[in-house]
């Protein structure tokens, strides 16, 4: 579980998506923020699946 959280912070795609989400939140664009949350969750799920199967490519 701990490796999972570390991997989230090391994943460049997750970091990029979170930075884009912060920008959208600053612009107060709610629909795009919700869409970005779904993209971030999907990427985190992908990272978790990689860790669980042992296929880490970060």
PQR file of N, CA, C, O and H, with PARSE charges and radii, in Angstrom:
ATOM      1  N   UNK A   1       0.828  -1.185   0.000 -0.4000 1.5000
ATOM      2  CA  UNK A   1       0.000   0.000   0.000 -0.0000 2.0000
ATOM      3  C   UNK A   1       0.878   1.257   0.000  0.5500 1.7000
ATOM      4  O   UNK A   1       0.597   2.210  -0.727 -0.5500 1.4000
ATOM      5  N   UNK A   2       1.925   1.257   0.805 -0.4000 1.5000
ATOM      6  CA  UNK A   2       2.801   2.419   0.876 -0.0000 2.0000
ATOM      7  C   UNK A   2       3.514   2.644  -0.463  0.5500 1.7000
ATOM      8  O   UNK A   2       3.676   3.783  -0.902 -0.5500 1.4000
ATOM      9  H   UNK A   2       2.153   0.482   1.395  0.4000 1.0000
ATOM     10  N   UNK A   3       3.939   1.543  -1.109 -0.4000 1.5000
ATOM     11  CA  UNK A   3       4.597   1.664  -2.413 -0.0000 2.0000
ATOM     12  C   UNK A   3       3.657   2.287  -3.433  0.5500 1.7000
ATOM     13  O   UNK A   3       4.088   3.023  -4.321 -0.5500 1.4000
ATOM     14  H   UNK A   3       3.807   0.619  -0.752  0.4000 1.0000
ATOM     15  N   UNK A   4       2.378   1.988  -3.301 -0.4000 1.5000
ATOM     16  CA  UNK A   4       1.367   2.513  -4.206 -0.0000 2.0000
ATOM     17  C   UNK A   4       1.336   4.040  -4.137  0.5500 1.7000
ATOM     18  O   UNK A   4       1.350   4.708  -5.171 -0.5500 1.4000
ATOM     19  H   UNK A   4       2.028   1.389  -2.581  0.4000 1.0000
ATOM     20  N   UNK A   5       1.294   4.591  -2.926 -0.4000 1.5000
ATOM     21  CA  UNK A   5       1.240   6.039  -2.769 -0.0000 2.0000
ATOM     22  C   UNK A   5       2.521   6.698  -3.257  0.5500 1.7000
ATOM     23  O   UNK A   5       2.469   7.768  -3.864 -0.5500 1.4000
ATOM     24  H   UNK A   5       1.282   4.048  -2.087  0.4000 1.0000
ATOM     25  N   UNK A   6       3.652   6.090  -3.006 -0.4000 1.5000
ATOM     26  CA  UNK A   6       4.917   6.639  -3.493 -0.0000 2.0000
ATOM     27  C   UNK A   6       4.916   6.652  -5.009  0.5500 1.7000
ATOM     28  O   UNK A   6       5.366   7.619  -5.623 -0.5500 1.4000
ATOM     29  H   UNK A   6       3.694   5.222  -2.513  0.4000 1.0000
ATOM     30  N   UNK A   7       4.417   5.591  -5.615 -0.4000 1.5000
ATOM     31  CA  UNK A   7       4.365   5.512  -7.072 -0.0000 2.0000
ATOM     32  C   UNK A   7       3.485   6.614  -7.649  0.5500 1.7000
ATOM     33  O   UNK A   7       3.795   7.152  -8.712 -0.5500 1.4000
ATOM     34  H   UNK A   7       4.052   4.805  -5.116  0.4000 1.0000
ATOM     35  N   UNK A   8       2.391   6.962  -6.968 -0.4000 1.5000
ATOM     36  CA  UNK A   8       1.533   8.039  -7.454 -0.0000 2.0000
ATOM     37  C   UNK A   8       2.319   9.343  -7.548  0.5500 1.7000
ATOM     38  O   UNK A   8       2.187  10.085  -8.521 -0.5500 1.4000
ATOM     39  H   UNK A   8       2.139   6.525  -6.104  0.4000 1.0000
ATOM     40  N   UNK A   9       3.133   9.616  -6.535 -0.4000 1.5000
ATOM     41  CA  UNK A   9       3.881  10.865  -6.522 -0.0000 2.0000
ATOM     42  C   UNK A   9       5.056  10.841  -7.491  0.5500 1.7000
ATOM     43  O   UNK A   9       5.531  11.898  -7.906 -0.5500 1.4000
ATOM     44  H   UNK A   9       3.239   9.013  -5.745  0.4000 1.0000
ATOM     45  N   UNK A  10       5.529   9.665  -7.856 -0.4000 1.5000
ATOM     46  CA  UNK A  10       6.632   9.556  -8.800 -0.0000 2.0000
ATOM     47  C   UNK A  10       6.154   9.492 -10.244  0.5500 1.7000
ATOM     48  O   UNK A  10       6.945   9.712 -11.161 -0.5500 1.4000
ATOM     49  H   UNK A  10       5.144   8.806  -7.519  0.4000 1.0000
ATOM     50  N   UNK A  11       4.892   9.199 -10.463 -0.4000 1.5000
ATOM     51  CA  UNK A  11       4.349   9.088 -11.817 -0.0000 2.0000
ATOM     52  C   UNK A  11       4.246  10.476 -12.440  0.5500 1.7000
ATOM     53  O   UNK A  11       3.509  11.331 -11.947 -0.5500 1.4000
ATOM     54  H   UNK A  11       4.250   9.020  -9.718  0.4000 1.0000
ATOM     55  N   UNK A  12       4.984  10.696 -13.521 -0.4000 1.5000
ATOM     56  CA  UNK A  12       4.970  12.013 -14.157 -0.0000 2.0000
ATOM     57  C   UNK A  12       3.600  12.326 -14.749  0.5500 1.7000
ATOM     58  O   UNK A  12       3.181  13.484 -14.751 -0.5500 1.4000
ATOM     59  H   UNK A  12       5.583  10.002 -13.921  0.4000 1.0000
ATOM     60  N   UNK A  13       2.900  11.320 -15.248 -0.4000 1.5000
ATOM     61  CA  UNK A  13       1.578  11.575 -15.822 -0.0000 2.0000
ATOM     62  C   UNK A  13       0.595  12.006 -14.742  0.5500 1.7000
ATOM     63  O   UNK A  13      -0.202  12.917 -14.964 -0.5500 1.4000
ATOM     64  H   UNK A  13       3.240  10.379 -15.246  0.4000 1.0000
ATOM     65  N   UNK A  14       0.639  11.363 -13.573 -0.4000 1.5000
ATOM     66  CA  UNK A  14      -0.247  11.761 -12.472 -0.0000 2.0000
ATOM     67  C   UNK A  14       0.079  13.188 -12.057  0.5500 1.7000
ATOM     68  O   UNK A  14      -0.829  13.989 -11.838 -0.5500 1.4000
ATOM     69  H   UNK A  14       1.286  10.623 -13.392  0.4000 1.0000
ATOM     70  N   UNK A  15       1.366  13.518 -11.946 -0.4000 1.5000
ATOM     71  CA  UNK A  15       1.758  14.881 -11.559 -0.0000 2.0000
ATOM     72  C   UNK A  15       1.262  15.901 -12.580  0.5500 1.7000
ATOM     73  O   UNK A  15       0.756  16.959 -12.204 -0.5500 1.4000
ATOM     74  H   UNK A  15       2.104  12.867 -12.124  0.4000 1.0000
ATOM     75  N   UNK A  16       1.404  15.592 -13.872 -0.4000 1.5000
ATOM     76  CA  UNK A  16       0.945  16.508 -14.914 -0.0000 2.0000
ATOM     77  C   UNK A  16      -0.565  16.706 -14.859  0.5500 1.7000
ATOM     78  O   UNK A  16      -1.054  17.829 -14.987 -0.5500 1.4000
ATOM     79  H   UNK A  16       1.814  14.733 -14.177  0.4000 1.0000
ATOM     80  N   UNK A  17      -1.303  15.613 -14.669 -0.4000 1.5000
ATOM     81  CA  UNK A  17      -2.759  15.717 -14.582 -0.0000 2.0000
ATOM     82  C   UNK A  17      -3.183  16.525 -13.362  0.5500 1.7000
ATOM     83  O   UNK A  17      -4.126  17.312 -13.442 -0.5500 1.4000
ATOM     84  H   UNK A  17      -0.905  14.701 -14.565  0.4000 1.0000
ATOM     85  N   UNK A  18      -2.498  16.342 -12.234 -0.4000 1.5000
ATOM     86  CA  UNK A  18      -2.843  17.097 -11.030 -0.0000 2.0000
ATOM     87  C   UNK A  18      -2.526  18.580 -11.201  0.5500 1.7000
ATOM     88  O   UNK A  18      -3.267  19.429 -10.704 -0.5500 1.4000
ATOM     89  H   UNK A  18      -1.731  15.702 -12.170  0.4000 1.0000
ATOM     90  N   UNK A  19      -1.440  18.904 -11.893 -0.4000 1.5000
ATOM     91  CA  UNK A  19      -1.106  20.308 -12.148 -0.0000 2.0000
ATOM     92  C   UNK A  19      -2.171  20.950 -13.031  0.5500 1.7000
ATOM     93  O   UNK A  19      -2.574  22.089 -12.799 -0.5500 1.4000
ATOM     94  H   UNK A  19      -0.838  18.215 -12.296  0.4000 1.0000
ATOM     95  N   UNK A  20      -2.619  20.219 -14.035 -0.4000 1.5000
ATOM     96  CA  UNK A  20      -3.674  20.732 -14.904 -0.0000 2.0000
ATOM     97  C   UNK A  20      -4.972  20.918 -14.123  0.5500 1.7000
ATOM     98  O   UNK A  20      -5.706  21.878 -14.358 -0.5500 1.4000
ATOM     99  H   UNK A  20      -2.291  19.294 -14.223  0.4000 1.0000
ATOM    100  N   UNK A  21      -5.254  20.004 -13.197 -0.4000 1.5000
ATOM    101  CA  UNK A  21      -6.457  20.121 -12.371 -0.0000 2.0000
ATOM    102  C   UNK A  21      -6.381  21.373 -11.497  0.5500 1.7000
ATOM    103  O   UNK A  21      -7.369  22.095 -11.368 -0.5500 1.4000
ATOM    104  H   UNK A  21      -4.657  19.225 -13.006  0.4000 1.0000
ATOM    105  N   UNK A  22      -5.218  21.637 -10.897 -0.4000 1.5000
ATOM    106  CA  UNK A  22      -5.069  22.845 -10.067 -0.0000 2.0000
ATOM    107  C   UNK A  22      -5.313  24.103 -10.898  0.5500 1.7000
ATOM    108  O   UNK A  22      -5.938  25.050 -10.423 -0.5500 1.4000
ATOM    109  H   UNK A  22      -4.415  21.051 -11.002  0.4000 1.0000
ATOM    110  N   UNK A  23      -4.824  24.113 -12.131 -0.4000 1.5000
ATOM    111  CA  UNK A  23      -5.018  25.260 -13.017 -0.0000 2.0000
ATOM    112  C   UNK A  23      -6.506  25.454 -13.310  0.5500 1.7000
ATOM    113  O   UNK A  23      -7.010  26.576 -13.269 -0.5500 1.4000
ATOM    114  H   UNK A  23      -4.316  23.343 -12.517  0.4000 1.0000
ATOM    115  N   UNK A  24      -7.204  24.360 -13.605 -0.4000 1.5000
ATOM    116  CA  UNK A  24      -8.636  24.449 -13.882 -0.0000 2.0000
ATOM    117  C   UNK A  24      -9.404  24.921 -12.656  0.5500 1.7000
ATOM    118  O   UNK A  24     -10.359  25.688 -12.779 -0.5500 1.4000
ATOM    119  H   UNK A  24      -6.794  23.449 -13.638  0.4000 1.0000
ATOM    120  N   UNK A  25      -8.997  24.472 -11.479 -0.4000 1.5000
ATOM    121  CA  UNK A  25      -9.669  24.898 -10.247 -0.0000 2.0000
ATOM    122  C   UNK A  25      -9.476  26.393 -10.030  0.5500 1.7000
ATOM    123  O   UNK A  25     -10.386  27.076  -9.561 -0.5500 1.4000
ATOM    124  H   UNK A  25      -8.222  23.849 -11.379  0.4000 1.0000
ATOM    125  N   UNK A  26      -8.297  26.902 -10.367 -0.4000 1.5000
ATOM    126  CA  UNK A  26      -8.037  28.332 -10.223 -0.0000 2.0000
ATOM    127  C   UNK A  26      -8.922  29.135 -11.173  0.5500 1.7000
ATOM    128  O   UNK A  26      -9.331  30.253 -10.863 -0.5500 1.4000
ATOM    129  H   UNK A  26      -7.558  26.347 -10.748  0.4000 1.0000
ATOM    130  N   UNK A  27      -9.212  28.549 -12.331 -0.4000 1.5000
ATOM    131  CA  UNK A  27     -10.078  29.219 -13.307 -0.0000 2.0000
ATOM    132  C   UNK A  27     -11.557  29.000 -12.989  0.5500 1.7000
ATOM    133  O   UNK A  27     -12.430  29.566 -13.647 -0.5500 1.4000
ATOM    134  H   UNK A  27      -8.879  27.640 -12.583  0.4000 1.0000
ATOM    135  N   UNK A  28     -11.832  28.179 -11.980 -0.4000 1.5000
ATOM    136  CA  UNK A  28     -13.192  27.879 -11.523 -0.0000 2.0000
ATOM    137  C   UNK A  28     -14.036  27.242 -12.627  0.5500 1.7000
ATOM    138  O   UNK A  28     -15.196  27.605 -12.821 -0.5500 1.4000
ATOM    139  H   UNK A  28     -11.123  27.719 -11.446  0.4000 1.0000
ATOM    140  N   UNK A  29     -13.443  26.291 -13.347 -0.4000 1.5000
ATOM    141  CA  UNK A  29     -14.147  25.590 -14.414 -0.0000 2.0000
ATOM    142  C   UNK A  29     -14.542  24.209 -13.902  0.5500 1.7000
ATOM    143  O   UNK A  29     -13.799  23.243 -14.076 -0.5500 1.4000
ATOM    144  H   UNK A  29     -12.501  25.996 -13.189  0.4000 1.0000
ATOM    145  N   UNK A  30     -15.699  24.117 -13.278 -0.4000 1.5000
ATOM    146  CA  UNK A  30     -16.128  22.916 -12.548 -0.0000 2.0000
ATOM    147  C   UNK A  30     -16.258  21.668 -13.429  0.5500 1.7000
ATOM    148  O   UNK A  30     -15.832  20.588 -13.018 -0.5500 1.4000
ATOM    149  H   UNK A  30     -16.302  24.902 -13.137  0.4000 1.0000
ATOM    150  N   UNK A  31     -16.827  21.789 -14.609 -0.4000 1.5000
ATOM    151  CA  UNK A  31     -17.031  20.622 -15.477 -0.0000 2.0000
ATOM    152  C   UNK A  31     -15.693  20.009 -15.879  0.5500 1.7000
ATOM    153  O   UNK A  31     -15.538  18.787 -15.882 -0.5500 1.4000
ATOM    154  H   UNK A  31     -17.173  22.666 -14.942  0.4000 1.0000
ATOM    155  N   UNK A  32     -14.740  20.852 -16.214 -0.4000 1.5000
ATOM    156  CA  UNK A  32     -13.425  20.343 -16.607 -0.0000 2.0000
ATOM    157  C   UNK A  32     -12.675  19.763 -15.413  0.5500 1.7000
ATOM    158  O   UNK A  32     -11.918  18.805 -15.572 -0.5500 1.4000
ATOM    159  H   UNK A  32     -14.865  21.844 -16.211  0.4000 1.0000
ATOM    160  N   UNK A  33     -12.871  20.323 -14.225 -0.4000 1.5000
ATOM    161  CA  UNK A  33     -12.240  19.792 -13.015 -0.0000 2.0000
ATOM    162  C   UNK A  33     -12.753  18.379 -12.751  0.5500 1.7000
ATOM    163  O   UNK A  33     -11.965  17.489 -12.430 -0.5500 1.4000
ATOM    164  H   UNK A  33     -13.486  21.101 -14.097  0.4000 1.0000
ATOM    165  N   UNK A  34     -14.048  18.163 -12.882 -0.4000 1.5000
ATOM    166  CA  UNK A  34     -14.621  16.827 -12.676 -0.0000 2.0000
ATOM    167  C   UNK A  34     -14.069  15.839 -13.695  0.5500 1.7000
ATOM    168  O   UNK A  34     -13.772  14.694 -13.355 -0.5500 1.4000
ATOM    169  H   UNK A  34     -14.688  18.885 -13.144  0.4000 1.0000
ATOM    170  N   UNK A  35     -13.931  16.275 -14.930 -0.4000 1.5000
ATOM    171  CA  UNK A  35     -13.356  15.424 -15.974 -0.0000 2.0000
ATOM    172  C   UNK A  35     -11.910  15.082 -15.641  0.5500 1.7000
ATOM    173  O   UNK A  35     -11.471  13.949 -15.841 -0.5500 1.4000
ATOM    174  H   UNK A  35     -14.172  17.206 -15.205  0.4000 1.0000
ATOM    175  N   UNK A  36     -11.180  16.057 -15.137 -0.4000 1.5000
ATOM    176  CA  UNK A  36      -9.775  15.838 -14.783 -0.0000 2.0000
ATOM    177  C   UNK A  36      -9.664  14.865 -13.615  0.5500 1.7000
ATOM    178  O   UNK A  36      -8.750  14.042 -13.579 -0.5500 1.4000
ATOM    179  H   UNK A  36     -11.536  16.977 -14.974  0.4000 1.0000
ATOM    180  N   UNK A  37     -10.584  14.951 -12.663 -0.4000 1.5000
ATOM    181  CA  UNK A  37     -10.577  14.015 -11.533 -0.0000 2.0000
ATOM    182  C   UNK A  37     -10.721  12.581 -12.032  0.5500 1.7000
ATOM    183  O   UNK A  37     -10.056  11.675 -11.529 -0.5500 1.4000
ATOM    184  H   UNK A  37     -11.326  15.620 -12.691  0.4000 1.0000
ATOM    185  N   UNK A  38     -11.592  12.375 -13.024 -0.4000 1.5000
ATOM    186  CA  UNK A  38     -11.767  11.032 -13.580 -0.0000 2.0000
ATOM    187  C   UNK A  38     -10.495  10.559 -14.276  0.5500 1.7000
ATOM    188  O   UNK A  38     -10.136   9.387 -14.168 -0.5500 1.4000
ATOM    189  H   UNK A  38     -12.132  13.111 -13.432  0.4000 1.0000
ATOM    190  N   UNK A  39      -9.807  11.452 -14.990 -0.4000 1.5000
ATOM    191  CA  UNK A  39      -8.550  11.092 -15.664 -0.0000 2.0000
ATOM    192  C   UNK A  39      -7.479  10.723 -14.643  0.5500 1.7000
ATOM    193  O   UNK A  39      -6.742   9.757 -14.837 -0.5500 1.4000
ATOM    194  H   UNK A  39     -10.099  12.405 -15.078  0.4000 1.0000
ATOM    195  N   UNK A  40      -7.390  11.491 -13.555 -0.4000 1.5000
ATOM    196  CA  UNK A  40      -6.397  11.224 -12.508 -0.0000 2.0000
ATOM    197  C   UNK A  40      -6.690   9.883 -11.855  0.5500 1.7000
ATOM    198  O   UNK A  40      -5.772   9.095 -11.626 -0.5500 1.4000
ATOM    199  H   UNK A  40      -7.989  12.277 -13.398  0.4000 1.0000
ATOM    200  N   UNK A  41      -7.952   9.612 -11.551 -0.4000 1.5000
ATOM    201  CA  UNK A  41      -8.308   8.329 -10.943 -0.0000 2.0000
ATOM    202  C   UNK A  41      -7.946   7.175 -11.869  0.5500 1.7000
ATOM    203  O   UNK A  41      -7.426   6.155 -11.415 -0.5500 1.4000
ATOM    204  H   UNK A  41      -8.697  10.252 -11.737  0.4000 1.0000
ATOM    205  N   UNK A  42      -8.215   7.327 -13.154 -0.4000 1.5000
ATOM    206  CA  UNK A  42      -7.890   6.264 -14.115 -0.0000 2.0000
ATOM    207  C   UNK A  42      -6.386   6.019 -14.158  0.5500 1.7000
ATOM    208  O   UNK A  42      -5.947   4.870 -14.218 -0.5500 1.4000
ATOM    209  H   UNK A  42      -8.637   8.155 -13.522  0.4000 1.0000
ATOM    210  N   UNK A  43      -5.598   7.080 -14.127 -0.4000 1.5000
ATOM    211  CA  UNK A  43      -4.139   6.925 -14.158 -0.0000 2.0000
ATOM    212  C   UNK A  43      -3.640   6.295 -12.864  0.5500 1.7000
ATOM    213  O   UNK A  43      -2.740   5.455 -12.896 -0.5500 1.4000
ATOM    214  H   UNK A  43      -5.954   8.013 -14.077  0.4000 1.0000
ATOM    215  N   UNK A  44      -4.210   6.685 -11.725 -0.4000 1.5000
ATOM    216  CA  UNK A  44      -3.810   6.085 -10.451 -0.0000 2.0000
ATOM    217  C   UNK A  44      -4.181   4.603 -10.410  0.5500 1.7000
ATOM    218  O   UNK A  44      -3.432   3.786  -9.873 -0.5500 1.4000
ATOM    219  H   UNK A  44      -4.941   7.367 -11.698  0.4000 1.0000
ATOM    220  N   UNK A  45      -5.330   4.262 -10.974 -0.4000 1.5000
ATOM    221  CA  UNK A  45      -5.718   2.848 -11.053 -0.0000 2.0000
ATOM    222  C   UNK A  45      -4.727   2.069 -11.913  0.5500 1.7000
ATOM    223  O   UNK A  45      -4.381   0.933 -11.590 -0.5500 1.4000
ATOM    224  H   UNK A  45      -5.938   4.925 -11.410  0.4000 1.0000
ATOM    225  N   UNK A  46      -4.270   2.681 -13.012 -0.4000 1.5000
ATOM    226  CA  UNK A  46      -3.292   2.039 -13.884 -0.0000 2.0000
ATOM    227  C   UNK A  46      -1.979   1.821 -13.140  0.5500 1.7000
ATOM    228  O   UNK A  46      -1.365   0.760 -13.253 -0.5500 1.4000
ATOM    229  H   UNK A  46      -4.551   3.604 -13.274  0.4000 1.0000
ATOM    230  N   UNK A  47      -1.549   2.830 -12.376 -0.4000 1.5000
ATOM    231  CA  UNK A  47      -0.315   2.719 -11.592 -0.0000 2.0000
ATOM    232  C   UNK A  47      -0.461   1.614 -10.551  0.5500 1.7000
ATOM    233  O   UNK A  47       0.453   0.809 -10.371 -0.5500 1.4000
ATOM    234  H   UNK A  47      -2.048   3.692 -12.283  0.4000 1.0000
ATOM    235  N   UNK A  48      -1.605   1.568  -9.864 -0.4000 1.5000
ATOM    236  CA  UNK A  48      -1.839   0.536  -8.860 -0.0000 2.0000
ATOM    237  C   UNK A  48      -1.796  -0.860  -9.492  0.5500 1.7000
ATOM    238  O   UNK A  48      -1.224  -1.786  -8.917 -0.5500 1.4000
ATOM    239  H   UNK A  48      -2.348   2.221 -10.011  0.4000 1.0000
ATOM    240  N   UNK A  49      -2.399  -1.007 -10.668 -0.4000 1.5000
ATOM    241  CA  UNK A  49      -2.395  -2.300 -11.355 -0.0000 2.0000
ATOM    242  C   UNK A  49      -0.973  -2.711 -11.727  0.5500 1.7000
ATOM    243  O   UNK A  49      -0.621  -3.886 -11.627 -0.5500 1.4000
ATOM    244  H   UNK A  49      -2.864  -0.255 -11.135  0.4000 1.0000
ATOM    245  N   UNK A  50      -0.155  -1.748 -12.155 -0.4000 1.5000
ATOM    246  CA  UNK A  50       1.244  -2.045 -12.485 -0.0000 2.0000
ATOM    247  C   UNK A  50       1.994  -2.536 -11.258  0.5500 1.7000
ATOM    248  O   UNK A  50       2.774  -3.486 -11.338 -0.5500 1.4000
ATOM    249  H   UNK A  50      -0.441  -0.794 -12.236  0.4000 1.0000
ATOM    250  N   UNK A  51       1.759  -1.890 -10.125 -0.4000 1.5000
ATOM    251  CA  UNK A  51       2.447  -2.276  -8.890 -0.0000 2.0000
ATOM    252  C   UNK A  51       2.009  -3.674  -8.465  0.5500 1.7000
ATOM    253  O   UNK A  51       2.833  -4.502  -8.076 -0.5500 1.4000
ATOM    254  H   UNK A  51       1.126  -1.119 -10.060  0.4000 1.0000
ATOM    255  N   UNK A  52       0.720  -3.924  -8.542 -0.4000 1.5000
ATOM    256  CA  UNK A  52       0.205  -5.227  -8.118 -0.0000 2.0000
ATOM    257  C   UNK A  52       0.713  -6.363  -8.992  0.5500 1.7000
ATOM    258  O   UNK A  52       0.903  -7.480  -8.510 -0.5500 1.4000
ATOM    259  H   UNK A  52       0.051  -3.251  -8.857  0.4000 1.0000
ATOM    260  N   UNK A  53       0.934  -6.086 -10.279 -0.4000 1.5000
ATOM    261  CA  UNK A  53       1.426  -7.132 -11.180 -0.0000 2.0000
ATOM    262  C   UNK A  53       2.941  -7.131 -11.285  0.5500 1.7000
ATOM    263  O   UNK A  53       3.525  -8.050 -11.859 -0.5500 1.4000
ATOM    264  H   UNK A  53       0.779  -5.179 -10.670  0.4000 1.0000
ATOM    265  N   UNK A  54       3.582  -6.107 -10.734 -0.4000 1.5000
ATOM    266  CA  UNK A  54       5.040  -6.038 -10.763 -0.0000 2.0000
ATOM    267  C   UNK A  54       5.599  -5.451 -12.043  0.5500 1.7000
ATOM    268  O   UNK A  54       6.793  -5.587 -12.310 -0.5500 1.4000
ATOM    269  H   UNK A  54       3.108  -5.360 -10.268  0.4000 1.0000
ATOM    270  N   UNK A  55       4.768  -4.805 -12.838 -0.4000 1.5000
ATOM    271  CA  UNK A  55       5.210  -4.200 -14.097 -0.0000 2.0000
ATOM    272  C   UNK A  55       5.365  -2.693 -13.938  0.5500 1.7000
ATOM    273  O   UNK A  55       4.608  -1.936 -14.545 -0.5500 1.4000
ATOM    274  H   UNK A  55       3.798  -4.695 -12.622  0.4000 1.0000
ATOM    275  N   UNK A  56       6.315  -2.245 -13.149 -0.4000 1.5000
ATOM    276  CA  UNK A  56       6.495  -0.808 -12.951 -0.0000 2.0000
ATOM    277  C   UNK A  56       7.404  -0.267 -14.033  0.5500 1.7000
ATOM    278  O   UNK A  56       8.503  -0.774 -14.256 -0.5500 1.4000
ATOM    279  H   UNK A  56       6.930  -2.860 -12.656  0.4000 1.0000
ATOM    280  N   UNK A  57       6.920   0.794 -14.715 -0.4000 1.5000
ATOM    281  CA  UNK A  57       7.672   1.395 -15.818 -0.0000 2.0000
ATOM    282  C   UNK A  57       7.798   2.901 -15.640  0.5500 1.7000
ATOM    283  O   UNK A  57       7.788   3.631 -16.631 -0.5500 1.4000
ATOM    284  H   UNK A  57       6.027   1.206 -14.534  0.4000 1.0000
ATOM    285  N   UNK A  58       7.914   3.382 -14.426 -0.4000 1.5000
ATOM    286  CA  UNK A  58       7.963   4.821 -14.219 -0.0000 2.0000
ATOM    287  C   UNK A  58       9.344   5.251 -14.407  0.5500 1.7000
ATOM    288  O   UNK A  58       9.643   6.439 -14.283 -0.5500 1.4000
ATOM    289  H   UNK A  58       7.922   2.789 -13.621  0.4000 1.0000
TER
END
